[in-house]
Amino acid sequence: MVLPSGSGEPTRAPVEVGSVLIPTSYGEFRTRVFETATGHVYLALTKGDLANGEPVLTRLHSECLTGDALGSLRCDCGVQLRTAMRAVSAEGRGVVLYLTDQEGRGIGLLNKFRAYMEQDIGADTLEANLRLGFPADGRDYTDATAVLAALGVRSVRLLSNNPAKADALRRLGVRVAATEPLATVAHRRNLRYLMTKADRFGHMHPAGMALTTAVPAAVDVGVLLGDVRPRDDRPYVLVKYAQTLDGRIATRTGDSKWISGEAERRISHALRAACDAVLVGSGTVRRDDPELTVRLVPGANPIRVVLDSTLRIVPTAKVAGDIATTVVFTTSAADPTRREQLRAARVTVHEVTAGPRGVDLTAVLAHLRGSGVESLMVEGGRRVITSLFAAEQVDRLVVSISPTVIGTGVEAVGDLGIGLVAEGVRLTNRVFYLAGDDVLLGWDVEPRTASPRPA
């Protein structure tokens, strides 16, 4: 059997060489393996009846070893793959077709790394390919179309932000009934990559919609995050907390679930996804047992950092789960047995010098910066936030205010030793948004050593 190719020449139909069930964390997929006319192996992860004539939810996913397998934050490929698998599983019918000949928009793995080196000296992803003598996008979907035909798929609801992909399928005879977006939350590391997709390749909102009163699944929180500029000795530090209208982050008994609504929590998850790491104190872990992941948005989980001077957290805490990397900073006062238990649970434990309020924050921040962390989101608790403000180690503050009054409770920031209002921490460059019934405010934190305001 032959099928028409994109060039008008007939092409050999793909050969199905096997079919197996593969269980995944997104459900079980019937995985059909095809050898294409060009000799590549394509994997079709399928669910449901694809040949009943109805448009099929379809993702054509270009192979990306660095993103898909290694979790690289230079691109959004791994997050898109996982989001597509989740979408097909939720639908109960669809296909994720994995295209193994399309690394680096068709230039191959070795040349993709050469393109990375071009990007590291200033080129965007389009320019990098051109500098190496390749087209900006050299992918061809002839083999993919042939595999869809072999699966019985004639009409698709295409999971993609790329109009050119839909146009290519139409030219090859596939009916594109709809294009459904597959935006992901931007990380600071891939923001330029995503903007190049939008500005130079015509992709539709690859980083999600700009933050508005309506919060989509993928939201661009770049304005809230601010201008990320890590220092040589520490990461860029963003402090984020939710409080009631009367300024409490918890009741007098310590309850804080949930001060803010789901729309605001989704934005908080997007902020996590935009940062390299998220940090809390051990008290927050013991009291709230947070997971500190980005489960409410399509994005990459940050490194989870816990400050625990005596290692009171337990290996069964959610923050120690294997869904993301966890690093605990402790001191010489740590329980050696607990240290070994955490290490056995694949939690990294670092010992640093003790400070006046637990671990030495300067040492922690220096260690994080030295290990490659450029942006750090701090979510609590009160003791950690107060220590960071006291040490003048905060670059950005984001506060959500919820329409609730609880009276006596816990404030986010404790005593900073400030006796005069004029000596207080000054906040500049304010932005604000609505998230459901909550108000989100963001500011840059001005160093207290800055020149005083004129009288």
C-alpha beads as a LAMMPS data file, in Angstrom:
LAMMPS data file: protein, C-alpha beads

455 atoms
454 bonds

1 atom types
1 bond types

-500.0 500.0 xlo xhi
-500.0 500.0 ylo yhi
-500.0 500.0 zlo zhi

Masses

1 110.0

Atoms # bond

1 1 1 0.000 0.000 0.000
2 1 1 1.239 3.497 -0.836
3 1 1 0.086 6.860 0.435
4 1 1 0.574 10.326 -1.033
5 1 1 3.572 12.227 0.326
6 1 1 3.934 15.935 0.899
7 1 1 6.010 16.255 -2.292
8 1 1 3.416 14.586 -4.461
9 1 1 5.403 11.327 -4.639
10 1 1 3.825 8.177 -3.203
11 1 1 5.290 6.873 0.030
12 1 1 5.207 3.410 1.540
13 1 1 2.670 2.903 4.304
14 1 1 4.135 2.497 7.796
15 1 1 4.505 -1.039 9.093
16 1 1 3.002 -1.838 12.476
17 1 1 5.560 -3.988 14.268
18 1 1 3.857 -4.452 17.619
19 1 1 1.247 -3.422 20.134
20 1 1 1.493 -3.516 23.930
21 1 1 -0.274 -2.056 26.931
22 1 1 1.874 0.468 28.800
23 1 1 0.656 1.558 32.251
24 1 1 1.626 5.127 33.147
25 1 1 0.830 7.589 35.910
26 1 1 -1.743 9.025 33.500
27 1 1 -3.457 5.695 32.938
28 1 1 -2.956 2.716 30.683
29 1 1 -2.284 3.299 26.987
30 1 1 -2.439 0.841 24.105
31 1 1 0.916 1.591 22.505
32 1 1 1.248 0.679 18.849
33 1 1 4.717 0.730 17.332
34 1 1 5.236 1.674 13.677
35 1 1 8.250 1.658 11.398
36 1 1 7.774 4.557 9.022
37 1 1 8.669 4.758 5.351
38 1 1 11.785 6.740 6.261
39 1 1 12.928 4.068 8.720
40 1 1 12.045 5.819 11.958
41 1 1 10.066 4.263 14.803
42 1 1 6.919 6.116 15.854
43 1 1 4.970 5.300 19.024
44 1 1 1.209 5.812 19.076
45 1 1 -0.139 5.960 22.653
46 1 1 -3.842 5.405 22.149
47 1 1 -7.086 5.207 24.070
48 1 1 -10.546 4.272 22.840
49 1 1 -11.934 3.674 19.350
50 1 1 -10.045 5.922 16.947
51 1 1 -11.743 4.751 13.757
52 1 1 -15.403 5.585 14.460
53 1 1 -15.359 8.682 12.274
54 1 1 -15.457 11.257 15.056
55 1 1 -12.581 13.770 15.399
56 1 1 -9.836 12.314 17.563
57 1 1 -8.021 14.263 20.277
58 1 1 -4.485 14.120 18.859
59 1 1 -1.051 15.258 19.922
60 1 1 1.854 15.009 17.461
61 1 1 4.799 15.255 19.835
62 1 1 8.267 15.895 18.462
63 1 1 10.940 13.898 20.260
64 1 1 12.918 15.929 22.798
65 1 1 15.335 13.859 24.843
66 1 1 16.387 16.769 27.038
67 1 1 12.848 17.897 27.844
68 1 1 10.920 14.631 27.784
69 1 1 13.419 12.371 29.558
70 1 1 15.759 14.719 31.448
71 1 1 13.211 17.345 32.464
72 1 1 15.184 20.234 30.958
73 1 1 13.766 23.681 31.687
74 1 1 15.179 25.172 28.488
75 1 1 11.958 24.151 26.711
76 1 1 8.365 23.193 27.494
77 1 1 8.430 19.816 25.721
78 1 1 8.305 17.503 28.733
79 1 1 5.449 19.408 30.324
80 1 1 3.552 19.419 27.013
81 1 1 4.008 15.655 26.638
82 1 1 2.722 14.933 30.127
83 1 1 -0.152 17.384 29.736
84 1 1 -1.167 15.775 26.447
85 1 1 -1.116 12.280 27.978
86 1 1 -3.255 13.529 30.828
87 1 1 -5.702 15.158 28.401
88 1 1 -6.097 11.988 26.305
89 1 1 -6.517 9.880 29.428
90 1 1 -9.191 12.229 30.761
91 1 1 -11.003 12.151 27.406
92 1 1 -10.873 8.365 27.273
93 1 1 -10.232 8.524 23.531
94 1 1 -7.291 9.921 21.615
95 1 1 -3.707 9.469 20.533
96 1 1 -0.321 10.875 21.470
97 1 1 1.924 10.163 18.498
98 1 1 5.602 10.322 19.453
99 1 1 7.729 11.385 16.462
100 1 1 11.296 10.164 16.921
101 1 1 12.860 11.971 13.938
102 1 1 12.057 15.525 14.977
103 1 1 14.591 16.398 17.674
104 1 1 15.424 20.112 17.585
105 1 1 12.695 20.851 15.012
106 1 1 14.181 18.216 12.744
107 1 1 17.935 18.874 13.039
108 1 1 18.788 15.933 15.330
109 1 1 20.136 15.640 18.852
110 1 1 23.789 16.491 18.128
111 1 1 22.883 19.599 16.156
112 1 1 20.374 20.601 18.803
113 1 1 23.216 20.802 21.305
114 1 1 25.175 22.874 18.805
115 1 1 22.108 25.118 18.580
116 1 1 22.071 25.356 22.374
117 1 1 25.630 26.690 22.254
118 1 1 24.537 29.319 19.744
119 1 1 21.689 30.274 22.059
120 1 1 24.104 30.616 24.958
121 1 1 25.942 33.351 23.049
122 1 1 22.811 35.281 22.168
123 1 1 20.833 33.588 19.394
124 1 1 17.177 32.717 19.825
125 1 1 15.991 29.256 18.796
126 1 1 15.163 30.346 15.250
127 1 1 18.471 32.156 14.697
128 1 1 20.466 29.259 16.158
129 1 1 19.170 26.824 13.520
130 1 1 19.842 29.317 10.733
131 1 1 23.403 29.964 11.947
132 1 1 24.081 26.236 11.680
133 1 1 22.767 26.115 8.130
134 1 1 19.416 24.485 8.924
135 1 1 15.890 25.739 8.309
136 1 1 14.133 27.382 11.232
137 1 1 11.780 24.395 11.330
138 1 1 12.691 21.375 9.240
139 1 1 9.982 19.009 10.421
140 1 1 7.899 17.018 7.943
141 1 1 4.617 15.372 8.922
142 1 1 4.237 12.960 6.014
143 1 1 5.138 9.917 8.124
144 1 1 2.933 11.137 10.962
145 1 1 -0.016 11.478 8.591
146 1 1 0.584 7.946 7.310
147 1 1 0.572 6.563 10.862
148 1 1 -2.667 8.426 11.641
149 1 1 -4.195 6.818 8.563
150 1 1 -3.011 3.387 9.724
151 1 1 -4.726 4.066 13.066
152 1 1 -7.967 4.909 11.263
153 1 1 -7.758 8.591 12.183
154 1 1 -9.173 10.855 9.485
155 1 1 -10.141 13.905 11.528
156 1 1 -8.341 15.388 14.531
157 1 1 -8.784 17.841 17.351
158 1 1 -5.155 18.875 17.397
159 1 1 -3.475 19.531 20.752
160 1 1 -1.067 22.265 19.718
161 1 1 -0.291 25.980 19.914
162 1 1 1.298 25.856 16.455
163 1 1 -0.930 26.921 13.521
164 1 1 1.742 25.738 11.055
165 1 1 1.352 22.166 12.298
166 1 1 -2.380 22.272 11.659
167 1 1 -1.786 23.727 8.187
168 1 1 0.722 20.974 7.378
169 1 1 -1.752 18.266 8.332
170 1 1 -4.469 19.854 6.194
171 1 1 -2.140 19.924 3.185
172 1 1 -1.483 16.221 3.736
173 1 1 -5.196 15.385 3.701
174 1 1 -6.012 15.253 7.421
175 1 1 -9.140 17.104 8.498
176 1 1 -8.320 19.376 11.444
177 1 1 -11.702 19.842 13.079
178 1 1 -10.257 22.035 15.844
179 1 1 -6.987 23.174 17.355
180 1 1 -6.937 23.005 21.129
181 1 1 -4.215 24.955 22.988
182 1 1 -1.509 23.202 24.973
183 1 1 0.005 26.161 26.779
184 1 1 2.296 25.664 29.765
185 1 1 3.321 27.948 32.605
186 1 1 6.485 29.798 31.662
187 1 1 9.629 29.237 33.680
188 1 1 12.236 31.963 33.784
189 1 1 14.625 29.529 32.076
190 1 1 12.378 28.977 29.030
191 1 1 10.614 32.329 28.782
192 1 1 12.707 33.560 25.846
193 1 1 12.171 30.216 24.088
194 1 1 8.399 30.532 24.521
195 1 1 8.375 34.157 23.407
196 1 1 10.332 33.178 20.278
197 1 1 7.652 30.586 19.567
198 1 1 5.006 33.289 19.812
199 1 1 6.812 36.167 18.100
200 1 1 8.743 34.388 15.338
201 1 1 6.909 31.096 14.767
202 1 1 3.370 32.354 15.308
203 1 1 2.462 29.995 18.170
204 1 1 -0.670 30.959 20.058
205 1 1 0.017 31.916 23.698
206 1 1 2.610 29.175 24.404
207 1 1 3.186 30.620 27.893
208 1 1 -0.501 30.908 28.707
209 1 1 -2.641 34.001 28.862
210 1 1 -1.562 37.161 30.652
211 1 1 -2.761 37.347 34.228
212 1 1 -6.319 38.706 34.365
213 1 1 -9.349 38.352 36.584
214 1 1 -10.114 35.112 34.765
215 1 1 -7.398 32.593 35.596
216 1 1 -6.846 29.972 32.860
217 1 1 -5.091 26.651 33.363
218 1 1 -1.846 28.197 32.141
219 1 1 -1.251 31.773 33.213
220 1 1 1.685 34.097 32.592
221 1 1 2.721 35.430 36.010
222 1 1 5.820 37.240 34.793
223 1 1 4.636 40.667 35.939
224 1 1 3.975 39.382 39.460
225 1 1 7.350 37.634 39.526
226 1 1 9.162 40.834 38.602
227 1 1 12.573 41.336 37.042
228 1 1 14.532 38.276 38.132
229 1 1 18.129 39.266 38.721
230 1 1 20.048 36.786 40.875
231 1 1 23.092 38.058 42.722
232 1 1 26.467 36.363 42.763
233 1 1 26.009 35.306 46.389
234 1 1 22.325 34.370 46.454
235 1 1 19.267 33.756 44.264
236 1 1 16.589 36.303 43.498
237 1 1 14.218 35.929 46.468
238 1 1 10.445 36.243 46.126
239 1 1 8.374 36.098 49.315
240 1 1 4.755 35.060 48.712
241 1 1 1.963 34.573 51.255
242 1 1 -1.819 34.731 51.530
243 1 1 -3.444 36.696 54.334
244 1 1 -6.855 37.746 55.569
245 1 1 -8.106 41.311 55.271
246 1 1 -6.978 41.949 58.853
247 1 1 -3.451 40.745 58.118
248 1 1 -3.382 37.160 59.398
249 1 1 -1.770 34.159 57.698
250 1 1 -3.291 31.726 60.208
251 1 1 -5.701 31.653 63.133
252 1 1 -4.471 31.663 66.744
253 1 1 -4.599 27.836 66.614
254 1 1 -2.407 27.769 63.485
255 1 1 -5.086 26.881 60.913
256 1 1 -4.448 28.396 57.471
257 1 1 -6.453 26.180 55.058
258 1 1 -7.636 27.766 52.969
259 1 1 -7.306 31.529 53.351
260 1 1 -7.348 32.141 49.612
261 1 1 -9.607 30.716 46.917
262 1 1 -8.726 28.241 44.174
263 1 1 -8.097 30.945 41.557
264 1 1 -5.463 32.529 43.789
265 1 1 -3.912 29.157 44.613
266 1 1 -3.620 28.421 40.905
267 1 1 -1.614 31.627 40.494
268 1 1 0.596 30.596 43.426
269 1 1 1.287 27.293 41.688
270 1 1 2.147 29.193 38.502
271 1 1 4.625 31.304 40.475
272 1 1 6.184 28.101 41.805
273 1 1 6.454 26.767 38.272
274 1 1 8.236 29.962 37.216
275 1 1 10.972 29.611 39.873
276 1 1 13.890 27.232 40.305
277 1 1 13.061 26.443 43.929
278 1 1 10.431 26.971 46.640
279 1 1 11.374 27.259 50.324
280 1 1 9.541 26.784 53.625
281 1 1 10.478 26.253 57.236
282 1 1 10.062 22.961 59.076
283 1 1 7.172 24.397 61.094
284 1 1 5.154 24.853 57.905
285 1 1 5.903 21.256 56.905
286 1 1 4.872 19.838 60.280
287 1 1 1.754 21.989 60.569
288 1 1 0.374 21.998 56.990
289 1 1 2.148 18.998 55.373
290 1 1 2.356 20.811 51.987
291 1 1 3.367 19.070 48.775
292 1 1 4.877 22.224 47.208
293 1 1 4.214 21.075 43.646
294 1 1 2.482 22.727 40.670
295 1 1 -0.390 20.270 40.422
296 1 1 -2.937 23.038 39.656
297 1 1 -1.128 24.190 36.494
298 1 1 0.794 22.608 33.586
299 1 1 4.355 23.384 34.571
300 1 1 7.594 22.043 36.003
301 1 1 7.865 21.297 39.716
302 1 1 10.498 23.413 41.481
303 1 1 13.179 22.077 43.806
304 1 1 11.655 21.955 47.289
305 1 1 13.792 23.454 50.067
306 1 1 13.116 23.006 53.781
307 1 1 14.916 24.749 56.656
308 1 1 15.063 22.390 59.647
309 1 1 17.855 22.994 62.169
310 1 1 17.216 19.777 64.153
311 1 1 15.549 17.586 61.480
312 1 1 12.073 17.328 62.909
313 1 1 10.357 16.567 59.597
314 1 1 9.575 12.915 58.916
315 1 1 10.376 10.920 55.757
316 1 1 6.638 10.369 55.203
317 1 1 5.944 14.123 54.851
318 1 1 4.437 15.034 51.487
319 1 1 7.322 17.374 50.784
320 1 1 9.634 14.334 50.879
321 1 1 7.682 12.522 48.162
322 1 1 9.395 11.500 44.948
323 1 1 7.430 13.778 42.610
324 1 1 10.141 16.452 42.899
325 1 1 13.606 16.957 44.352
326 1 1 13.740 17.920 48.036
327 1 1 16.691 19.534 49.829
328 1 1 16.745 19.985 53.614
329 1 1 19.186 22.381 55.270
330 1 1 20.052 21.541 58.849
331 1 1 22.774 22.073 61.461
332 1 1 25.107 19.958 63.579
333 1 1 22.231 19.652 66.071
334 1 1 20.350 17.374 63.676
335 1 1 19.255 13.920 64.801
336 1 1 21.688 11.550 62.989
337 1 1 19.069 8.795 62.767
338 1 1 16.574 11.116 61.094
339 1 1 19.307 12.311 58.746
340 1 1 19.856 8.750 57.515
341 1 1 16.099 8.133 57.230
342 1 1 15.681 11.177 55.010
343 1 1 18.659 10.245 52.873
344 1 1 17.224 6.745 52.473
345 1 1 14.060 8.434 51.176
346 1 1 16.224 10.191 48.536
347 1 1 15.985 13.551 50.293
348 1 1 19.171 15.619 50.086
349 1 1 20.373 16.795 53.508
350 1 1 22.931 19.603 53.769
351 1 1 24.478 20.754 57.020
352 1 1 25.220 24.470 57.347
353 1 1 26.224 26.689 60.245
354 1 1 23.617 27.656 62.801
355 1 1 22.199 31.154 62.878
356 1 1 20.403 33.077 65.624
357 1 1 17.012 31.714 64.511
358 1 1 17.939 28.246 63.258
359 1 1 20.022 27.630 60.156
360 1 1 22.185 30.443 58.836
361 1 1 20.136 31.928 55.989
362 1 1 23.133 33.519 54.310
363 1 1 24.830 30.114 54.102
364 1 1 21.649 28.510 52.740
365 1 1 21.185 31.138 50.044
366 1 1 24.848 30.965 49.054
367 1 1 24.659 27.177 48.762
368 1 1 21.532 27.369 46.612
369 1 1 23.115 29.948 44.320
370 1 1 26.255 27.860 44.032
371 1 1 24.184 24.844 43.005
372 1 1 22.549 26.770 40.143
373 1 1 19.364 28.112 41.754
374 1 1 18.703 31.574 40.332
375 1 1 15.148 32.207 41.560
376 1 1 13.710 31.220 44.940
377 1 1 10.096 31.525 46.084
378 1 1 9.629 31.613 49.874
379 1 1 6.193 30.606 51.172
380 1 1 6.663 30.569 54.930
381 1 1 6.411 30.440 57.698
382 1 1 6.442 33.587 59.771
383 1 1 9.846 32.899 61.292
384 1 1 11.526 32.376 57.915
385 1 1 9.873 35.418 56.335
386 1 1 10.808 37.619 59.280
387 1 1 14.425 36.428 59.193
388 1 1 14.727 37.156 55.478
389 1 1 13.333 40.670 55.855
390 1 1 15.554 41.312 58.874
391 1 1 18.595 40.221 56.853
392 1 1 17.516 42.326 53.851
393 1 1 17.488 39.253 51.624
394 1 1 14.120 39.820 49.891
395 1 1 13.862 41.201 46.339
396 1 1 10.145 40.845 45.671
397 1 1 6.993 40.559 47.801
398 1 1 3.673 39.163 46.574
399 1 1 0.718 39.162 48.954
400 1 1 -2.809 37.948 48.329
401 1 1 -5.534 39.467 50.478
402 1 1 -8.715 37.502 51.033
403 1 1 -12.094 38.976 52.113
404 1 1 -12.004 37.310 55.518
405 1 1 -11.553 38.699 59.031
406 1 1 -10.424 36.335 61.823
407 1 1 -9.195 38.658 64.571
408 1 1 -6.405 37.309 66.739
409 1 1 -4.025 35.162 64.711
410 1 1 -0.567 34.858 63.193
411 1 1 1.029 37.710 61.217
412 1 1 3.310 36.997 58.267
413 1 1 6.145 39.226 59.479
414 1 1 7.291 39.509 63.085
415 1 1 9.433 42.081 64.875
416 1 1 12.021 43.726 62.627
417 1 1 13.269 46.104 65.298
418 1 1 11.777 49.107 63.512
419 1 1 10.899 52.006 65.809
420 1 1 9.886 54.650 63.265
421 1 1 7.530 54.346 60.312
422 1 1 10.101 56.155 58.173
423 1 1 12.541 53.290 58.847
424 1 1 10.149 50.630 57.552
425 1 1 10.756 48.385 54.571
426 1 1 9.726 50.359 51.498
427 1 1 7.912 48.676 48.624
428 1 1 7.951 50.075 45.083
429 1 1 6.662 49.335 41.561
430 1 1 3.286 48.032 42.707
431 1 1 1.134 45.780 40.514
432 1 1 -2.225 44.282 41.431
433 1 1 -4.687 41.728 40.056
434 1 1 -7.951 40.114 41.041
435 1 1 -8.163 36.329 41.403
436 1 1 -11.736 35.404 42.168
437 1 1 -12.572 37.202 45.412
438 1 1 -8.905 37.670 46.327
439 1 1 -6.652 40.639 45.567
440 1 1 -3.034 39.992 44.543
441 1 1 -0.419 42.689 45.107
442 1 1 3.223 42.619 44.075
443 1 1 6.094 44.981 44.856
444 1 1 9.839 45.268 44.570
445 1 1 11.500 45.465 47.983
446 1 1 13.748 48.486 48.295
447 1 1 16.909 47.969 50.347
448 1 1 16.642 49.671 53.726
449 1 1 20.083 51.157 53.169
450 1 1 18.713 53.125 50.225
451 1 1 18.547 56.913 50.465
452 1 1 15.646 58.108 52.644
453 1 1 12.631 59.707 51.057
454 1 1 12.677 63.499 50.955
455 1 1 10.699 65.256 53.723

Bonds

1 1 1 2
2 1 2 3
3 1 3 4
4 1 4 5
5 1 5 6
6 1 6 7
7 1 7 8
8 1 8 9
9 1 9 10
10 1 10 11
11 1 11 12
12 1 12 13
13 1 13 14
14 1 14 15
15 1 15 16
16 1 16 17
17 1 17 18
18 1 18 19
19 1 19 20
20 1 20 21
21 1 21 22
22 1 22 23
23 1 23 24
24 1 24 25
25 1 25 26
26 1 26 27
27 1 27 28
28 1 28 29
29 1 29 30
30 1 30 31
31 1 31 32
32 1 32 33
33 1 33 34
34 1 34 35
35 1 35 36
36 1 36 37
37 1 37 38
38 1 38 39
39 1 39 40
40 1 40 41
41 1 41 42
42 1 42 43
43 1 43 44
44 1 44 45
45 1 45 46
46 1 46 47
47 1 47 48
48 1 48 49
49 1 49 50
50 1 50 51
51 1 51 52
52 1 52 53
53 1 53 54
54 1 54 55
55 1 55 56
56 1 56 57
57 1 57 58
58 1 58 59
59 1 59 60
60 1 60 61
61 1 61 62
62 1 62 63
63 1 63 64
64 1 64 65
65 1 65 66
66 1 66 67
67 1 67 68
68 1 68 69
69 1 69 70
70 1 70 71
71 1 71 72
72 1 72 73
73 1 73 74
74 1 74 75
75 1 75 76
76 1 76 77
77 1 77 78
78 1 78 79
79 1 79 80
80 1 80 81
81 1 81 82
82 1 82 83
83 1 83 84
84 1 84 85
85 1 85 86
86 1 86 87
87 1 87 88
88 1 88 89
89 1 89 90
90 1 90 91
91 1 91 92
92 1 92 93
93 1 93 94
94 1 94 95
95 1 95 96
96 1 96 97
97 1 97 98
98 1 98 99
99 1 99 100
100 1 100 101
101 1 101 102
102 1 102 103
103 1 103 104
104 1 104 105
105 1 105 106
106 1 106 107
107 1 107 108
108 1 108 109
109 1 109 110
110 1 110 111
111 1 111 112
112 1 112 113
113 1 113 114
114 1 114 115
115 1 115 116
116 1 116 117
117 1 117 118
118 1 118 119
119 1 119 120
120 1 120 121
121 1 121 122
122 1 122 123
123 1 123 124
124 1 124 125
125 1 125 126
126 1 126 127
127 1 127 128
128 1 128 129
129 1 129 130
130 1 130 131
131 1 131 132
132 1 132 133
133 1 133 134
134 1 134 135
135 1 135 136
136 1 136 137
137 1 137 138
138 1 138 139
139 1 139 140
140 1 140 141
141 1 141 142
142 1 142 143
143 1 143 144
144 1 144 145
145 1 145 146
146 1 146 147
147 1 147 148
148 1 148 149
149 1 149 150
150 1 150 151
151 1 151 152
152 1 152 153
153 1 153 154
154 1 154 155
155 1 155 156
156 1 156 157
157 1 157 158
158 1 158 159
159 1 159 160
160 1 160 161
161 1 161 162
162 1 162 163
163 1 163 164
164 1 164 165
165 1 165 166
166 1 166 167
167 1 167 168
168 1 168 169
169 1 169 170
170 1 170 171
171 1 171 172
172 1 172 173
173 1 173 174
174 1 174 175
175 1 175 176
176 1 176 177
177 1 177 178
178 1 178 179
179 1 179 180
180 1 180 181
181 1 181 182
182 1 182 183
183 1 183 184
184 1 184 185
185 1 185 186
186 1 186 187
187 1 187 188
188 1 188 189
189 1 189 190
190 1 190 191
191 1 191 192
192 1 192 193
193 1 193 194
194 1 194 195
195 1 195 196
196 1 196 197
197 1 197 198
198 1 198 199
199 1 199 200
200 1 200 201
201 1 201 202
202 1 202 203
203 1 203 204
204 1 204 205
205 1 205 206
206 1 206 207
207 1 207 208
208 1 208 209
209 1 209 210
210 1 210 211
211 1 211 212
212 1 212 213
213 1 213 214
214 1 214 215
215 1 215 216
216 1 216 217
217 1 217 218
218 1 218 219
219 1 219 220
220 1 220 221
221 1 221 222
222 1 222 223
223 1 223 224
224 1 224 225
225 1 225 226
226 1 226 227
227 1 227 228
228 1 228 229
229 1 229 230
230 1 230 231
231 1 231 232
232 1 232 233
233 1 233 234
234 1 234 235
235 1 235 236
236 1 236 237
237 1 237 238
238 1 238 239
239 1 239 240
240 1 240 241
241 1 241 242
242 1 242 243
243 1 243 244
244 1 244 245
245 1 245 246
246 1 246 247
247 1 247 248
248 1 248 249
249 1 249 250
250 1 250 251
251 1 251 252
252 1 252 253
253 1 253 254
254 1 254 255
255 1 255 256
256 1 256 257
257 1 257 258
258 1 258 259
259 1 259 260
260 1 260 261
261 1 261 262
262 1 262 263
263 1 263 264
264 1 264 265
265 1 265 266
266 1 266 267
267 1 267 268
268 1 268 269
269 1 269 270
270 1 270 271
271 1 271 272
272 1 272 273
273 1 273 274
274 1 274 275
275 1 275 276
276 1 276 277
277 1 277 278
278 1 278 279
279 1 279 280
280 1 280 281
281 1 281 282
282 1 282 283
283 1 283 284
284 1 284 285
285 1 285 286
286 1 286 287
287 1 287 288
288 1 288 289
289 1 289 290
290 1 290 291
291 1 291 292
292 1 292 293
293 1 293 294
294 1 294 295
295 1 295 296
296 1 296 297
297 1 297 298
298 1 298 299
299 1 299 300
300 1 300 301
301 1 301 302
302 1 302 303
303 1 303 304
304 1 304 305
305 1 305 306
306 1 306 307
307 1 307 308
308 1 308 309
309 1 309 310
310 1 310 311
311 1 311 312
312 1 312 313
313 1 313 314
314 1 314 315
315 1 315 316
316 1 316 317
317 1 317 318
318 1 318 319
319 1 319 320
320 1 320 321
321 1 321 322
322 1 322 323
323 1 323 324
324 1 324 325
325 1 325 326
326 1 326 327
327 1 327 328
328 1 328 329
329 1 329 330
330 1 330 331
331 1 331 332
332 1 332 333
333 1 333 334
334 1 334 335
335 1 335 336
336 1 336 337
337 1 337 338
338 1 338 339
339 1 339 340
340 1 340 341
341 1 341 342
342 1 342 343
343 1 343 344
344 1 344 345
345 1 345 346
346 1 346 347
347 1 347 348
348 1 348 349
349 1 349 350
350 1 350 351
351 1 351 352
352 1 352 353
353 1 353 354
354 1 354 355
355 1 355 356
356 1 356 357
357 1 357 358
358 1 358 359
359 1 359 360
360 1 360 361
361 1 361 362
362 1 362 363
363 1 363 364
364 1 364 365
365 1 365 366
366 1 366 367
367 1 367 368
368 1 368 369
369 1 369 370
370 1 370 371
371 1 371 372
372 1 372 373
373 1 373 374
374 1 374 375
375 1 375 376
376 1 376 377
377 1 377 378
378 1 378 379
379 1 379 380
380 1 380 381
381 1 381 382
382 1 382 383
383 1 383 384
384 1 384 385
385 1 385 386
386 1 386 387
387 1 387 388
388 1 388 389
389 1 389 390
390 1 390 391
391 1 391 392
392 1 392 393
393 1 393 394
394 1 394 395
395 1 395 396
396 1 396 397
397 1 397 398
398 1 398 399
399 1 399 400
400 1 400 401
401 1 401 402
402 1 402 403
403 1 403 404
404 1 404 405
405 1 405 406
406 1 406 407
407 1 407 408
408 1 408 409
409 1 409 410
410 1 410 411
411 1 411 412
412 1 412 413
413 1 413 414
414 1 414 415
415 1 415 416
416 1 416 417
417 1 417 418
418 1 418 419
419 1 419 420
420 1 420 421
421 1 421 422
422 1 422 423
423 1 423 424
424 1 424 425
425 1 425 426
426 1 426 427
427 1 427 428
428 1 428 429
429 1 429 430
430 1 430 431
431 1 431 432
432 1 432 433
433 1 433 434
434 1 434 435
435 1 435 436
436 1 436 437
437 1 437 438
438 1 438 439
439 1 439 440
440 1 440 441
441 1 441 442
442 1 442 443
443 1 443 444
444 1 444 445
445 1 445 446
446 1 446 447
447 1 447 448
448 1 448 449
449 1 449 450
450 1 450 451
451 1 451 452
452 1 452 453
453 1 453 454
454 1 454 455
